[in-house]
Amino acid sequence: MTIIDSKQFEEICERIWRDRATVLKGSGQLSGDATLMRAVFWRLCKAGIKAKGCVHTDGATSPLLAYRLVVARMVNRSGRPAFDCAPVLNELLERYQNEVGHDR
């Protein structure tokens, strides 16, 4: 099983932030927040971190929450030593909200 540490996770999120203009161009119908979270999901997959199951957006759960839950599960299963990814994800989303001028 591929593992990830908190530093690697922070670097993935920082690269997404730096690439946000490109990442956000491919948002389709997703909000900017959900698009950034989807990017975290896909970059974890590219790094070899396996997702157990898929991201389901059935209408009952927002795409942002669905991606965030799957990312948290991936990190919980593959993070060594164990770490909480929520603060890093919160910072990524907060930076985006501050940039676009929305309050959360």
Backbone atoms as SQL, in Angstrom:
CREATE TABLE atoms (id INTEGER PRIMARY KEY, chain TEXT, resi INTEGER, resn TEXT, atom TEXT, x REAL, y REAL, z REAL);
INSERT INTO atoms VALUES
  (1, 'A', 1, 'MET', 'N', 0.846, -1.174, 0.000),
  (2, 'A', 1, 'MET', 'CA', 0.000, 0.000, 0.000),
  (3, 'A', 1, 'MET', 'C', 0.895, 1.242, 0.000),
  (4, 'A', 2, 'THR', 'N', 0.554, 2.201, -0.833),
  (5, 'A', 2, 'THR', 'CA', 1.270, 3.471, -0.878),
  (6, 'A', 2, 'THR', 'C', 0.870, 4.303, 0.331),
  (7, 'A', 3, 'ILE', 'N', 1.840, 4.968, 0.915),
  (8, 'A', 3, 'ILE', 'CA', 1.551, 5.822, 2.072),
  (9, 'A', 3, 'ILE', 'C', 1.885, 7.277, 1.736),
  (10, 'A', 4, 'ILE', 'N', 1.348, 8.152, 2.558),
  (11, 'A', 4, 'ILE', 'CA', 1.589, 9.584, 2.401),
  (12, 'A', 4, 'ILE', 'C', 1.766, 10.178, 3.786),
  (13, 'A', 5, 'ASP', 'N', 2.668, 11.137, 3.903),
  (14, 'A', 5, 'ASP', 'CA', 2.810, 11.817, 5.195),
  (15, 'A', 5, 'ASP', 'C', 2.230, 13.219, 5.079),
  (16, 'A', 6, 'SER', 'N', 2.161, 13.913, 6.179),
  (17, 'A', 6, 'SER', 'CA', 1.510, 15.227, 6.190),
  (18, 'A', 6, 'SER', 'C', 2.236, 16.220, 5.282),
  (19, 'A', 7, 'LYS', 'N', 3.553, 16.141, 5.229),
  (20, 'A', 7, 'LYS', 'CA', 4.330, 17.049, 4.379),
  (21, 'A', 7, 'LYS', 'C', 3.991, 16.833, 2.906),
  (22, 'A', 8, 'GLN', 'N', 3.922, 15.584, 2.479),
  (23, 'A', 8, 'GLN', 'CA', 3.572, 15.276, 1.091),
  (24, 'A', 8, 'GLN', 'C', 2.164, 15.769, 0.769),
  (25, 'A', 9, 'PHE', 'N', 1.244, 15.589, 1.710),
  (26, 'A', 9, 'PHE', 'CA', -0.133, 16.037, 1.505),
  (27, 'A', 9, 'PHE', 'C', -0.183, 17.559, 1.373),
  (28, 'A', 10, 'GLU', 'N', 0.541, 18.241, 2.237),
  (29, 'A', 10, 'GLU', 'CA', 0.600, 19.705, 2.156),
  (30, 'A', 10, 'GLU', 'C', 1.174, 20.154, 0.814),
  (31, 'A', 11, 'GLU', 'N', 2.186, 19.446, 0.323),
  (32, 'A', 11, 'GLU', 'CA', 2.788, 19.791, -0.968),
  (33, 'A', 11, 'GLU', 'C', 1.798, 19.591, -2.115),
  (34, 'A', 12, 'ILE', 'N', 1.015, 18.526, -2.063),
  (35, 'A', 12, 'ILE', 'CA', -0.009, 18.292, -3.084),
  (36, 'A', 12, 'ILE', 'C', -0.995, 19.454, -3.089),
  (37, 'A', 13, 'CYS', 'N', -1.467, 19.841, -1.917),
  (38, 'A', 13, 'CYS', 'CA', -2.431, 20.938, -1.829),
  (39, 'A', 13, 'CYS', 'C', -1.819, 22.263, -2.270),
  (40, 'A', 14, 'GLU', 'N', -0.558, 22.478, -1.957),
  (41, 'A', 14, 'GLU', 'CA', 0.121, 23.712, -2.374),
  (42, 'A', 14, 'GLU', 'C', 0.272, 23.751, -3.897),
  (43, 'A', 15, 'ARG', 'N', 0.585, 22.616, -4.515),
  (44, 'A', 15, 'ARG', 'CA', 0.692, 22.574, -5.988),
  (45, 'A', 15, 'ARG', 'C', -0.665, 22.840, -6.630),
  (46, 'A', 16, 'ILE', 'N', -1.722, 22.323, -6.028),
  (47, 'A', 16, 'ILE', 'CA', -3.069, 22.597, -6.542),
  (48, 'A', 16, 'ILE', 'C', -3.347, 24.088, -6.454),
  (49, 'A', 17, 'TRP', 'N', -2.962, 24.703, -5.338),
  (50, 'A', 17, 'TRP', 'CA', -3.180, 26.143, -5.206),
  (51, 'A', 17, 'TRP', 'C', -2.425, 26.914, -6.282),
  (52, 'A', 18, 'ARG', 'N', -1.177, 26.553, -6.503),
  (53, 'A', 18, 'ARG', 'CA', -0.382, 27.244, -7.524),
  (54, 'A', 18, 'ARG', 'C', -0.967, 27.033, -8.925),
  (55, 'A', 19, 'ASP', 'N', -1.571, 25.858, -9.159),
  (56, 'A', 19, 'ASP', 'CA', -2.140, 25.513, -10.469),
  (57, 'A', 19, 'ASP', 'C', -3.633, 25.842, -10.558),
  (58, 'A', 20, 'ARG', 'N', -4.156, 26.605, -9.597),
  (59, 'A', 20, 'ARG', 'CA', -5.609, 26.779, -9.489),
  (60, 'A', 20, 'ARG', 'C', -6.255, 27.343, -10.748),
  (61, 'A', 21, 'ALA', 'N', -5.570, 28.228, -11.460),
  (62, 'A', 21, 'ALA', 'CA', -6.174, 28.791, -12.671),
  (63, 'A', 21, 'ALA', 'C', -6.483, 27.683, -13.670),
  (64, 'A', 22, 'THR', 'N', -5.544, 26.785, -13.852),
  (65, 'A', 22, 'THR', 'CA', -5.744, 25.658, -14.768),
  (66, 'A', 22, 'THR', 'C', -6.766, 24.683, -14.202),
  (67, 'A', 23, 'VAL', 'N', -6.659, 24.382, -12.921),
  (68, 'A', 23, 'VAL', 'CA', -7.579, 23.442, -12.270),
  (69, 'A', 23, 'VAL', 'C', -9.014, 23.943, -12.387),
  (70, 'A', 24, 'LEU', 'N', -9.224, 25.211, -12.125),
  (71, 'A', 24, 'LEU', 'CA', -10.578, 25.770, -12.113),
  (72, 'A', 24, 'LEU', 'C', -11.181, 25.900, -13.511),
  (73, 'A', 25, 'LYS', 'N', -10.358, 25.923, -14.549),
  (74, 'A', 25, 'LYS', 'CA', -10.885, 25.971, -15.926),
  (75, 'A', 25, 'LYS', 'C', -11.687, 24.722, -16.250),
  (76, 'A', 26, 'GLY', 'N', -11.320, 23.601, -15.658),
  (77, 'A', 26, 'GLY', 'CA', -12.005, 22.341, -15.944),
  (78, 'A', 26, 'GLY', 'C', -13.082, 22.003, -14.949),
  (79, 'A', 27, 'SER', 'N', -13.721, 23.021, -14.387),
  (80, 'A', 27, 'SER', 'CA', -14.675, 22.764, -13.302),
  (81, 'A', 27, 'SER', 'C', -16.004, 22.199, -13.770),
  (82, 'A', 28, 'GLY', 'N', -16.368, 22.410, -15.021),
  (83, 'A', 28, 'GLY', 'CA', -17.672, 21.938, -15.483),
  (84, 'A', 28, 'GLY', 'C', -18.763, 22.583, -14.656),
  (85, 'A', 29, 'GLN', 'N', -19.643, 21.774, -14.085),
  (86, 'A', 29, 'GLN', 'CA', -20.744, 22.292, -13.287),
  (87, 'A', 29, 'GLN', 'C', -20.420, 22.363, -11.803),
  (88, 'A', 30, 'LEU', 'N', -19.208, 21.984, -11.426),
  (89, 'A', 30, 'LEU', 'CA', -18.828, 22.014, -10.014),
  (90, 'A', 30, 'LEU', 'C', -18.509, 23.436, -9.568),
  (91, 'A', 31, 'SER', 'N', -18.723, 23.686, -8.293),
  (92, 'A', 31, 'SER', 'CA', -18.288, 24.962, -7.715),
  (93, 'A', 31, 'SER', 'C', -16.761, 24.985, -7.692),
  (94, 'A', 32, 'GLY', 'N', -16.195, 26.156, -7.507),
  (95, 'A', 32, 'GLY', 'CA', -14.745, 26.257, -7.402),
  (96, 'A', 32, 'GLY', 'C', -14.201, 25.436, -6.253),
  (97, 'A', 33, 'ASP', 'N', -14.889, 25.476, -5.101),
  (98, 'A', 33, 'ASP', 'CA', -14.470, 24.697, -3.929),
  (99, 'A', 33, 'ASP', 'C', -14.430, 23.199, -4.255),
  (100, 'A', 34, 'ALA', 'N', -15.520, 22.725, -4.862),
  (101, 'A', 34, 'ALA', 'CA', -15.606, 21.293, -5.190),
  (102, 'A', 34, 'ALA', 'C', -14.557, 20.914, -6.229),
  (103, 'A', 35, 'THR', 'N', -14.275, 21.817, -7.152),
  (104, 'A', 35, 'THR', 'CA', -13.261, 21.550, -8.172),
  (105, 'A', 35, 'THR', 'C', -11.879, 21.405, -7.546),
  (106, 'A', 36, 'LEU', 'N', -11.564, 22.257, -6.586),
  (107, 'A', 36, 'LEU', 'CA', -10.278, 22.132, -5.887),
  (108, 'A', 36, 'LEU', 'C', -10.207, 20.818, -5.111),
  (109, 'A', 37, 'MET', 'N', -11.308, 20.434, -4.473),
  (110, 'A', 37, 'MET', 'CA', -11.322, 19.182, -3.714),
  (111, 'A', 37, 'MET', 'C', -11.204, 17.984, -4.654),
  (112, 'A', 38, 'ARG', 'N', -11.828, 18.073, -5.832),
  (113, 'A', 38, 'ARG', 'CA', -11.690, 17.011, -6.830),
  (114, 'A', 38, 'ARG', 'C', -10.236, 16.897, -7.263),
  (115, 'A', 39, 'ALA', 'N', -9.558, 18.030, -7.402),
  (116, 'A', 39, 'ALA', 'CA', -8.143, 18.013, -7.779),
  (117, 'A', 39, 'ALA', 'C', -7.302, 17.317, -6.719),
  (118, 'A', 40, 'VAL', 'N', -7.605, 17.550, -5.437),
  (119, 'A', 40, 'VAL', 'CA', -6.889, 16.852, -4.360),
  (120, 'A', 40, 'VAL', 'C', -7.103, 15.350, -4.522),
  (121, 'A', 41, 'PHE', 'N', -8.348, 14.960, -4.740),
  (122, 'A', 41, 'PHE', 'CA', -8.678, 13.540, -4.925),
  (123, 'A', 41, 'PHE', 'C', -7.853, 12.926, -6.057),
  (124, 'A', 42, 'TRP', 'N', -7.852, 13.581, -7.230),
  (125, 'A', 42, 'TRP', 'CA', -7.147, 13.017, -8.371),
  (126, 'A', 42, 'TRP', 'C', -5.640, 13.021, -8.191),
  (127, 'A', 43, 'ARG', 'N', -5.117, 14.018, -7.531),
  (128, 'A', 43, 'ARG', 'CA', -3.658, 14.030, -7.310),
  (129, 'A', 43, 'ARG', 'C', -3.246, 12.970, -6.297),
  (130, 'A', 44, 'LEU', 'N', -4.102, 12.684, -5.336),
  (131, 'A', 44, 'LEU', 'CA', -3.818, 11.564, -4.436),
  (132, 'A', 44, 'LEU', 'C', -3.825, 10.255, -5.220),
  (133, 'A', 45, 'CYS', 'N', -4.796, 10.107, -6.121),
  (134, 'A', 45, 'CYS', 'CA', -4.854, 8.901, -6.956),
  (135, 'A', 45, 'CYS', 'C', -3.587, 8.770, -7.799),
  (136, 'A', 46, 'LYS', 'N', -3.153, 9.880, -8.409),
  (137, 'A', 46, 'LYS', 'CA', -1.931, 9.864, -9.220),
  (138, 'A', 46, 'LYS', 'C', -0.702, 9.522, -8.386),
  (139, 'A', 47, 'ALA', 'N', -0.726, 9.871, -7.102),
  (140, 'A', 47, 'ALA', 'CA', 0.395, 9.574, -6.203),
  (141, 'A', 47, 'ALA', 'C', 0.362, 8.119, -5.734),
  (142, 'A', 48, 'GLY', 'N', -0.660, 7.379, -6.143),
  (143, 'A', 48, 'GLY', 'CA', -0.740, 5.965, -5.778),
  (144, 'A', 48, 'GLY', 'C', -1.610, 5.671, -4.574),
  (145, 'A', 49, 'ILE', 'N', -2.265, 6.691, -4.031),
  (146, 'A', 49, 'ILE', 'CA', -3.158, 6.485, -2.898),
  (147, 'A', 49, 'ILE', 'C', -4.488, 6.008, -3.462),
  (148, 'A', 50, 'LYS', 'N', -4.900, 4.844, -3.044),
  (149, 'A', 50, 'LYS', 'CA', -6.102, 4.237, -3.603),
  (150, 'A', 50, 'LYS', 'C', -7.352, 4.698, -2.883),
  (151, 'A', 51, 'ALA', 'N', -8.372, 4.948, -3.683),
  (152, 'A', 51, 'ALA', 'CA', -9.693, 5.275, -3.140),
  (153, 'A', 51, 'ALA', 'C', -10.466, 3.976, -3.041),
  (154, 'A', 52, 'LYS', 'N', -11.130, 3.780, -1.940),
  (155, 'A', 52, 'LYS', 'CA', -11.984, 2.603, -1.791),
  (156, 'A', 52, 'LYS', 'C', -13.383, 3.035, -2.197),
  (157, 'A', 53, 'GLY', 'N', -13.780, 2.645, -3.378),
  (158, 'A', 53, 'GLY', 'CA', -15.062, 3.079, -3.902),
  (159, 'A', 53, 'GLY', 'C', -14.907, 4.348, -4.717),
  (160, 'A', 54, 'CYS', 'N', -16.010, 4.940, -5.052),
  (161, 'A', 54, 'CYS', 'CA', -16.039, 6.124, -5.906),
  (162, 'A', 54, 'CYS', 'C', -16.621, 7.300, -5.140),
  (163, 'A', 55, 'VAL', 'N', -16.494, 8.452, -5.745),
  (164, 'A', 55, 'VAL', 'CA', -17.131, 9.643, -5.200),
  (165, 'A', 55, 'VAL', 'C', -18.540, 9.670, -5.767),
  (166, 'A', 56, 'HIS', 'N', -19.529, 9.602, -4.882),
  (167, 'A', 56, 'HIS', 'CA', -20.921, 9.621, -5.321),
  (168, 'A', 56, 'HIS', 'C', -21.539, 10.961, -4.991),
  (169, 'A', 57, 'THR', 'N', -22.097, 11.576, -5.994),
  (170, 'A', 57, 'THR', 'CA', -22.835, 12.822, -5.789),
  (171, 'A', 57, 'THR', 'C', -24.257, 12.569, -6.270),
  (172, 'A', 58, 'ASP', 'N', -25.048, 12.039, -5.383),
  (173, 'A', 58, 'ASP', 'CA', -26.411, 11.634, -5.725),
  (174, 'A', 58, 'ASP', 'C', -27.445, 12.725, -5.485),
  (175, 'A', 59, 'GLY', 'N', -27.001, 13.906, -5.161),
  (176, 'A', 59, 'GLY', 'CA', -27.931, 14.993, -4.881),
  (177, 'A', 59, 'GLY', 'C', -28.154, 15.188, -3.392),
  (178, 'A', 60, 'ALA', 'N', -28.059, 14.118, -2.616),
  (179, 'A', 60, 'ALA', 'CA', -28.234, 14.236, -1.175),
  (180, 'A', 60, 'ALA', 'C', -26.991, 14.840, -0.522),
  (181, 'A', 61, 'THR', 'N', -25.848, 14.612, -1.133),
  (182, 'A', 61, 'THR', 'CA', -24.576, 15.132, -0.623),
  (183, 'A', 61, 'THR', 'C', -24.000, 16.077, -1.670),
  (184, 'A', 62, 'SER', 'N', -23.523, 17.228, -1.230),
  (185, 'A', 62, 'SER', 'CA', -22.923, 18.163, -2.178),
  (186, 'A', 62, 'SER', 'C', -21.625, 17.567, -2.730),
  (187, 'A', 63, 'PRO', 'N', -21.257, 17.914, -3.961),
  (188, 'A', 63, 'PRO', 'CA', -19.996, 17.416, -4.516),
  (189, 'A', 63, 'PRO', 'C', -18.796, 17.778, -3.636),
  (190, 'A', 64, 'LEU', 'N', -18.798, 18.977, -3.060),
  (191, 'A', 64, 'LEU', 'CA', -17.694, 19.375, -2.183),
  (192, 'A', 64, 'LEU', 'C', -17.567, 18.409, -1.015),
  (193, 'A', 65, 'LEU', 'N', -18.666, 18.126, -0.351),
  (194, 'A', 65, 'LEU', 'CA', -18.640, 17.224, 0.799),
  (195, 'A', 65, 'LEU', 'C', -18.279, 15.804, 0.371),
  (196, 'A', 66, 'ALA', 'N', -18.807, 15.362, -0.757),
  (197, 'A', 66, 'ALA', 'CA', -18.510, 14.010, -1.233),
  (198, 'A', 66, 'ALA', 'C', -17.010, 13.836, -1.490),
  (199, 'A', 67, 'TYR', 'N', -16.405, 14.787, -2.207),
  (200, 'A', 67, 'TYR', 'CA', -14.961, 14.697, -2.462),
  (201, 'A', 67, 'TYR', 'C', -14.168, 14.820, -1.166),
  (202, 'A', 68, 'ARG', 'N', -14.590, 15.704, -0.300),
  (203, 'A', 68, 'ARG', 'CA', -13.877, 15.904, 0.958),
  (204, 'A', 68, 'ARG', 'C', -13.894, 14.631, 1.815),
  (205, 'A', 69, 'LEU', 'N', -15.028, 13.956, 1.866),
  (206, 'A', 69, 'LEU', 'CA', -15.129, 12.711, 2.639),
  (207, 'A', 69, 'LEU', 'C', -14.227, 11.627, 2.072),
  (208, 'A', 70, 'VAL', 'N', -14.206, 11.502, 0.754),
  (209, 'A', 70, 'VAL', 'CA', -13.360, 10.478, 0.139),
  (210, 'A', 70, 'VAL', 'C', -11.884, 10.803, 0.355),
  (211, 'A', 71, 'VAL', 'N', -11.506, 12.059, 0.203),
  (212, 'A', 71, 'VAL', 'CA', -10.113, 12.458, 0.451),
  (213, 'A', 71, 'VAL', 'C', -9.732, 12.139, 1.891),
  (214, 'A', 72, 'ALA', 'N', -10.594, 12.473, 2.838),
  (215, 'A', 72, 'ALA', 'CA', -10.296, 12.188, 4.253),
  (216, 'A', 72, 'ALA', 'C', -10.134, 10.688, 4.485),
  (217, 'A', 73, 'ARG', 'N', -10.987, 9.874, 3.869),
  (218, 'A', 73, 'ARG', 'CA', -10.865, 8.411, 4.020),
  (219, 'A', 73, 'ARG', 'C', -9.555, 7.909, 3.418),
  (220, 'A', 74, 'MET', 'N', -9.186, 8.448, 2.261),
  (221, 'A', 74, 'MET', 'CA', -7.935, 8.033, 1.621),
  (222, 'A', 74, 'MET', 'C', -6.746, 8.351, 2.522),
  (223, 'A', 75, 'VAL', 'N', -6.746, 9.550, 3.084),
  (224, 'A', 75, 'VAL', 'CA', -5.638, 9.973, 3.953),
  (225, 'A', 75, 'VAL', 'C', -5.657, 9.179, 5.257),
  (226, 'A', 76, 'ASN', 'N', -6.829, 8.949, 5.810),
  (227, 'A', 76, 'ASN', 'CA', -6.911, 8.164, 7.053),
  (228, 'A', 76, 'ASN', 'C', -6.354, 6.761, 6.859),
  (229, 'A', 77, 'ARG', 'N', -6.599, 6.173, 5.692),
  (230, 'A', 77, 'ARG', 'CA', -6.134, 4.818, 5.420),
  (231, 'A', 77, 'ARG', 'C', -4.656, 4.782, 5.058),
  (232, 'A', 78, 'SER', 'N', -4.145, 5.826, 4.409),
  (233, 'A', 78, 'SER', 'CA', -2.786, 5.781, 3.872),
  (234, 'A', 78, 'SER', 'C', -1.805, 6.723, 4.556),
  (235, 'A', 79, 'GLY', 'N', -2.269, 7.549, 5.463),
  (236, 'A', 79, 'GLY', 'CA', -1.386, 8.492, 6.133),
  (237, 'A', 79, 'GLY', 'C', -0.496, 7.820, 7.163),
  (238, 'A', 80, 'ARG', 'N', 0.805, 7.984, 7.031),
  (239, 'A', 80, 'ARG', 'CA', 1.764, 7.429, 7.982),
  (240, 'A', 80, 'ARG', 'C', 2.855, 8.443, 8.222),
  (241, 'A', 81, 'PRO', 'N', 3.099, 8.849, 9.434),
  (242, 'A', 81, 'PRO', 'CA', 2.241, 8.590, 10.583),
  (243, 'A', 81, 'PRO', 'C', 0.876, 9.248, 10.374),
  (244, 'A', 82, 'ALA', 'N', -0.098, 8.759, 11.108),
  (245, 'A', 82, 'ALA', 'CA', -1.465, 9.267, 10.959),
  (246, 'A', 82, 'ALA', 'C', -1.483, 10.786, 11.187),
  (247, 'A', 83, 'PHE', 'N', -2.294, 11.479, 10.384),
  (248, 'A', 83, 'PHE', 'CA', -2.432, 12.927, 10.546),
  (249, 'A', 83, 'PHE', 'C', -3.835, 13.342, 10.120),
  (250, 'A', 84, 'ASP', 'N', -4.228, 14.500, 10.566),
  (251, 'A', 84, 'ASP', 'CA', -5.526, 15.071, 10.250),
  (252, 'A', 84, 'ASP', 'C', -5.374, 15.968, 9.025),
  (253, 'A', 85, 'CYS', 'N', -6.024, 15.615, 7.942),
  (254, 'A', 85, 'CYS', 'CA', -5.912, 16.407, 6.714),
  (255, 'A', 85, 'CYS', 'C', -6.853, 17.615, 6.711),
  (256, 'A', 86, 'ALA', 'N', -7.801, 17.678, 7.632),
  (257, 'A', 86, 'ALA', 'CA', -8.805, 18.747, 7.632),
  (258, 'A', 86, 'ALA', 'C', -8.202, 20.153, 7.675),
  (259, 'A', 87, 'PRO', 'N', -7.203, 20.424, 8.528),
  (260, 'A', 87, 'PRO', 'CA', -6.655, 21.784, 8.544),
  (261, 'A', 87, 'PRO', 'C', -6.055, 22.216, 7.198),
  (262, 'A', 88, 'VAL', 'N', -5.418, 21.305, 6.504),
  (263, 'A', 88, 'VAL', 'CA', -4.809, 21.629, 5.208),
  (264, 'A', 88, 'VAL', 'C', -5.905, 21.871, 4.175),
  (265, 'A', 89, 'LEU', 'N', -6.934, 21.034, 4.181),
  (266, 'A', 89, 'LEU', 'CA', -8.054, 21.221, 3.256),
  (267, 'A', 89, 'LEU', 'C', -8.788, 22.522, 3.558),
  (268, 'A', 90, 'ASN', 'N', -8.988, 22.795, 4.843),
  (269, 'A', 90, 'ASN', 'CA', -9.649, 24.049, 5.237),
  (270, 'A', 90, 'ASN', 'C', -8.866, 25.255, 4.738),
  (271, 'A', 91, 'GLU', 'N', -7.547, 25.198, 4.868),
  (272, 'A', 91, 'GLU', 'CA', -6.713, 26.313, 4.416),
  (273, 'A', 91, 'GLU', 'C', -6.824, 26.504, 2.908),
  (274, 'A', 92, 'LEU', 'N', -6.808, 25.409, 2.151),
  (275, 'A', 92, 'LEU', 'CA', -6.937, 25.493, 0.699),
  (276, 'A', 92, 'LEU', 'C', -8.260, 26.159, 0.324),
  (277, 'A', 93, 'LEU', 'N', -9.343, 25.719, 0.936),
  (278, 'A', 93, 'LEU', 'CA', -10.658, 26.282, 0.626),
  (279, 'A', 93, 'LEU', 'C', -10.795, 27.721, 1.105),
  (280, 'A', 94, 'GLU', 'N', -10.203, 28.014, 2.245),
  (281, 'A', 94, 'GLU', 'CA', -10.242, 29.386, 2.774),
  (282, 'A', 94, 'GLU', 'C', -9.487, 30.352, 1.855),
  (283, 'A', 95, 'ARG', 'N', -8.337, 29.920, 1.384),
  (284, 'A', 95, 'ARG', 'CA', -7.569, 30.757, 0.461),
  (285, 'A', 95, 'ARG', 'C', -8.380, 31.052, -0.794),
  (286, 'A', 96, 'TYR', 'N', -9.069, 30.022, -1.286),
  (287, 'A', 96, 'TYR', 'CA', -9.893, 30.209, -2.475),
  (288, 'A', 96, 'TYR', 'C', -11.036, 31.189, -2.180),
  (289, 'A', 97, 'GLN', 'N', -11.726, 30.978, -1.075),
  (290, 'A', 97, 'GLN', 'CA', -12.840, 31.867, -0.728),
  (291, 'A', 97, 'GLN', 'C', -12.366, 33.305, -0.556),
  (292, 'A', 98, 'ASN', 'N', -11.221, 33.491, 0.063),
  (293, 'A', 98, 'ASN', 'CA', -10.669, 34.845, 0.225),
  (294, 'A', 98, 'ASN', 'C', -10.334, 35.466, -1.132),
  (295, 'A', 99, 'GLU', 'N', -9.838, 34.656, -2.034),
  (296, 'A', 99, 'GLU', 'CA', -9.472, 35.170, -3.356),
  (297, 'A', 99, 'GLU', 'C', -10.700, 35.593, -4.159),
  (298, 'A', 100, 'VAL', 'N', -11.758, 34.805, -4.085),
  (299, 'A', 100, 'VAL', 'CA', -12.953, 35.135, -4.880),
  (300, 'A', 100, 'VAL', 'C', -13.884, 36.081, -4.132),
  (301, 'A', 101, 'GLY', 'N', -13.567, 36.358, -2.862),
  (302, 'A', 101, 'GLY', 'CA', -14.333, 37.341, -2.099),
  (303, 'A', 101, 'GLY', 'C', -15.633, 36.864, -1.509),
  (304, 'A', 102, 'HIS', 'N', -15.736, 35.570, -1.254),
  (305, 'A', 102, 'HIS', 'CA', -16.944, 35.017, -0.639),
  (306, 'A', 102, 'HIS', 'C', -16.688, 34.660, 0.803),
  (307, 'A', 103, 'ASP', 'N', -17.674, 34.831, 1.634),
  (308, 'A', 103, 'ASP', 'CA', -17.604, 34.335, 3.011),
  (309, 'A', 103, 'ASP', 'C', -18.150, 32.927, 3.025),
  (310, 'A', 104, 'ARG', 'N', -17.538, 32.098, 3.852),
  (311, 'A', 104, 'ARG', 'CA', -17.997, 30.702, 3.949),
  (312, 'A', 104, 'ARG', 'C', -19.119, 30.576, 4.918);
